[in-house]
Amino acid sequence: MPVHIIHCTFDTYTDDFRKELTQLKNRYQLKGIAFGDLYLDGHREWGEALAKDTGLEALYPLWMQQKDTLLELSKFIDSGYRAIVIRVMREKLSDEWLGKQLDGQFLEDIQKYDICPMGESGEYHTFVYDGPLFHEEIKIRVGNKLKEDLSNRLEVFLLE
């Protein structure tokens, strides 16, 4: 299945997500959807409800206890996956974090902040573009840093 970006707004997030997911399910005969949530019950409840509404199985392969997040971030960094920070919650992290690679320096720096080291409460979001399970690296180009309501976002463009 190719990368598919769901465009949505905060006000219509669930409806937009449900609509797009239903179309993807039908187009690719999907049986389940994997969510990247780690430990917040409210996130899991939302995903399970969405999956049920669209007739898919909700999968949570990363589910863990909150106390394990720093260790798991370290394992992710060592695993060969490559990810870039594409969004930061302005009240938690400055836009200097946009474009940072998740690497050893990131692991060291993120521990200086009073946030979940894996950004589980939305402190930051990433785009994973390469790793052991990828057939090939997803080629990207970064654009401008954009200021939005509560966050700053890095434009990311997929290259062909």
Helices and strands as residue ranges (DSSP letters): H 13-28, E 32-34, H 41-54, E 57-59, G 66-68, H 69-78, E 82-89, G 95-97, H 104-110, E 124-130, E 140-147, E 151-158
